Amino acid sequence: MHRLVKTDLDAAWNVALLLLDEAQTDDEVGYIAAGPLEDLIDMHGHKALDRIEEVVEKNSRLQLALSTVGILFYYDEFERWYGLLYRYGFKKDRVADPSVIADVMKTMKAYLNARHQRLRIPDSHQRDA
């Protein structure tokens, strides 16, 4: 499935929908979410979210699956995904709290700077955090 996700968004999307249709339990939906669905979003970003938004309103299993997909807050797709979670009742706040995100980013930057110093990585090799 991973190869299909990488090479053919439409075919992988159709397989993911079939897997969701065949899922017998919420745990199975969670496995599909953490695997093919998350990979689709990770590899195809907004194009995958376009496919999702076309059918999610009428597909309760897809709504549940979206609630267990993990999208990191610094990904471009985060706000759009989070908005879907809010729309279908999986989040109580309309948007993620920007102050929390800013604090986490600050902590990550401090961690990376300290790690680079411990490893003595030259500044020219550091990524902007």
Wavefront OBJ file of the C-alpha trace (Angstrom):
o trace
v 0.000 0.000 0.000
v 2.854 2.365 0.798
v 4.184 2.102 -2.760
v 0.709 2.776 -4.142
v 0.319 5.822 -1.889
v 3.645 7.161 -3.172
v 2.911 6.604 -6.858
v -0.835 6.962 -7.382
v -2.921 9.259 -5.205
v -6.248 8.363 -6.806
v -5.768 4.592 -6.669
v -4.490 4.751 -3.077
v -7.423 6.965 -2.095
v -9.896 4.465 -3.560
v -8.210 1.594 -1.705
v -8.301 3.578 1.554
v -12.035 4.173 1.094
v -12.588 0.459 0.416
v -10.610 -0.444 3.532
v -12.727 1.952 5.604
v -15.911 0.463 4.155
v -14.736 -3.029 5.129
v -13.495 -2.098 8.612
v -15.414 -4.028 11.261
v -14.266 -2.144 14.365
v -13.111 1.310 15.448
v -9.663 -0.203 16.019
v -9.517 -1.239 12.369
v -10.524 2.290 11.353
v -7.675 3.551 13.540
v -5.167 1.294 11.788
v -6.301 2.591 8.408
v -6.051 6.157 9.695
v -2.544 5.652 11.087
v -1.397 3.919 7.914
v -2.757 4.653 4.450
v -4.788 7.754 5.298
v -1.986 9.451 7.210
v 0.479 8.502 4.456
v -1.820 10.011 1.829
v -1.913 13.323 3.663
v 1.805 13.201 4.412
v 2.800 12.493 0.803
v 0.132 14.404 -1.111
v -0.854 17.161 1.312
v -3.674 19.394 0.162
v -4.467 17.184 -2.848
v -5.267 14.356 -0.435
v -7.321 16.708 1.747
v -9.252 17.747 -1.391
v -10.245 14.081 -1.897
v -11.153 13.734 1.776
v -13.317 16.860 1.824
v -15.282 15.629 -1.209
v -16.696 12.665 0.754
v -16.117 13.176 4.486
v -19.455 14.847 5.188
v -21.353 11.650 4.326
v -18.795 9.144 5.618
v -18.788 8.712 9.411
v -15.958 6.176 9.283
v -13.772 8.660 7.434
v -14.659 11.283 10.047
v -13.570 8.883 12.793
v -10.407 8.020 10.878
v -9.508 11.699 10.537
v -9.789 12.069 14.302
v -6.950 9.572 14.788
v -4.684 10.773 11.971
v -1.649 12.579 13.290
v -0.752 15.824 11.519
v 2.046 17.823 13.108
v 1.109 21.414 13.881
v 3.904 22.851 11.784
v 2.758 21.079 8.609
v 1.059 23.244 6.025
v -2.025 21.000 6.152
v -2.506 21.230 9.923
v -5.088 24.029 10.076
v -7.196 22.480 7.332
v -7.139 19.050 9.004
v -7.848 20.590 12.413
v -10.804 22.460 10.897
v -12.288 19.147 9.769
v -11.907 17.743 13.280
v -13.748 20.764 14.646
v -16.489 20.514 12.008
v -17.229 16.896 12.917
v -17.086 17.355 16.685
v -13.666 15.913 17.471
v -12.238 19.258 18.670
v -14.039 21.811 20.817
v -12.024 24.840 19.675
v -12.287 26.172 16.136
v -8.528 26.646 15.761
v -5.440 25.413 17.524
v -4.228 27.829 20.187
v -1.459 29.906 18.527
v 0.192 30.671 21.874
v 0.633 26.954 22.560
v 2.085 26.440 19.100
v 4.481 29.380 19.601
v 5.628 27.968 22.961
v 6.242 24.540 21.455
v 8.192 26.022 18.545
v 10.335 28.019 20.991
v 11.014 24.874 23.031
v 11.894 22.906 19.893
v 14.300 25.605 18.736
v 16.029 25.681 22.144
v 16.306 21.881 22.137
v 17.786 21.804 18.637
v 20.257 24.584 19.451
v 21.398 22.743 22.597
v 21.677 19.474 20.675
v 23.740 21.104 17.943
v 26.046 22.618 20.554
v 26.498 19.249 22.307
v 27.278 17.554 19.010
v 29.398 20.534 17.905
v 27.601 20.820 14.587
v 28.740 23.946 12.700
v 26.089 26.657 12.353
v 26.157 26.262 8.574
v 24.608 22.786 8.974
v 21.740 23.855 11.225
v 18.271 24.173 9.807
v 16.173 27.173 10.740
v 13.789 25.993 13.428
l 1 2 3 4 5 6 7 8 9 10 11 12 13 14 15 16 17 18 19 20 21 22 23 24 25 26 27 28 29 30 31 32 33 34 35 36 37 38 39 40 41 42 43 44 45 46 47 48 49 50 51 52 53 54 55 56 57 58 59 60 61 62 63 64 65 66 67 68 69 70 71 72 73 74 75 76 77 78 79 80 81 82 83 84 85 86 87 88 89 90 91 92 93 94 95 96 97 98 99 100 101 102 103 104 105 106 107 108 109 110 111 112 113 114 115 116 117 118 119 120 121 122 123 124 125 126 127 128 129
